[in-house]
Amino acid sequence: MNQYKNAEWSETIKYTKSPAILPVEVNQLGVLANKSNVVFFINDQFVGEIKSEYTDGLLGIAVSFNEAGLHNTFEFDNLIIKIP
């Protein structure tokens, strides 16, 4: 998990392998943000949490690899954003 602030990227949660990720299958990502508390889920399993200084702003999704030369296909559908 990274955040972009003042034209700089910073890592807020370090890259971590998770048994919640199902290789070669469809995975469901979830993010629950309530004011400064942001909780992350993969396939309904809790995988991380941060306290953020942001309580509003923009949302973005990005995918990257940690090793050069890797290739894959990523598709996103059924994106739902709810505002209480």
C-alpha positions as CSV (number, residue, x, y, z in Angstrom):
1,M,0.0,0.0,0.0
2,N,1.4,3.3,-1.0
3,Q,0.2,6.9,-0.8
4,Y,0.9,9.9,-3.0
5,K,1.5,13.2,-1.2
6,N,3.3,16.4,-2.3
7,A,4.4,14.7,-5.6
8,E,6.1,11.8,-3.7
9,W,5.1,8.2,-3.2
10,S,5.6,6.7,0.3
11,E,5.1,3.1,1.4
12,T,2.4,2.8,4.1
13,I,2.2,-1.0,4.2
14,K,5.3,-3.1,3.1
15,Y,4.8,-5.8,0.4
16,T,3.8,-9.0,2.1
17,K,2.9,-12.4,0.7
18,S,-0.5,-13.5,1.9
19,P,-2.2,-16.9,1.9
20,A,-5.5,-14.9,1.2
21,I,-4.4,-14.4,-2.4
22,L,-5.5,-17.3,-4.7
23,P,-3.0,-17.6,-7.6
24,V,-4.5,-18.1,-11.1
25,E,-8.0,-17.4,-9.6
26,V,-10.3,-14.4,-9.3
27,N,-9.5,-12.5,-6.1
28,Q,-11.8,-10.0,-4.3
29,L,-10.2,-6.9,-2.9
30,G,-11.9,-4.9,-0.2
31,V,-11.1,-1.5,1.3
32,L,-13.1,-0.1,4.2
33,A,-12.3,3.6,5.0
34,N,-13.9,5.3,7.9
35,K,-12.4,8.7,8.5
36,S,-8.7,8.1,9.2
37,N,-9.0,4.3,9.6
38,V,-8.4,2.3,6.5
39,V,-8.8,-1.6,6.6
40,F,-7.8,-3.9,3.7
41,F,-9.3,-7.3,2.8
42,I,-8.5,-10.0,0.2
43,N,-11.2,-12.6,-0.3
44,D,-12.9,-11.4,2.9
45,Q,-9.8,-12.0,4.9
46,F,-8.2,-9.1,6.9
47,V,-4.8,-8.3,5.5
48,G,-3.8,-4.9,6.9
49,E,-4.8,-1.6,8.4
50,I,-3.5,1.9,8.5
51,K,-4.3,5.2,10.1
52,S,-4.2,7.9,7.5
53,E,-4.1,11.7,7.9
54,Y,-6.6,11.9,5.0
55,T,-10.3,11.9,5.6
56,D,-11.2,12.8,2.0
57,G,-9.5,12.9,-1.4
58,L,-9.1,10.9,-4.5
59,L,-9.2,7.1,-5.0
60,G,-6.9,5.2,-7.4
61,I,-6.0,1.6,-8.1
62,A,-2.6,0.5,-9.5
63,V,-0.9,-2.8,-10.0
64,S,2.9,-3.4,-10.0
65,F,5.4,-6.2,-9.8
66,N,8.3,-6.3,-7.4
67,E,10.6,-8.1,-9.9
68,A,11.6,-7.1,-13.4
69,G,10.5,-9.3,-16.3
70,L,7.3,-10.6,-14.8
71,H,4.1,-10.5,-16.9
72,N,0.4,-11.0,-16.1
73,T,-3.1,-9.8,-16.9
74,F,-5.2,-7.9,-14.4
75,E,-8.8,-7.1,-14.9
76,F,-11.0,-5.1,-12.6
77,D,-14.8,-5.3,-12.7
78,N,-17.7,-4.8,-10.3
79,L,-16.1,-1.8,-8.7
80,I,-18.4,-0.4,-6.0
81,I,-17.7,2.8,-4.1
82,K,-20.1,3.7,-1.4
83,I,-20.2,6.9,0.6
84,P,-22.2,6.8,3.8
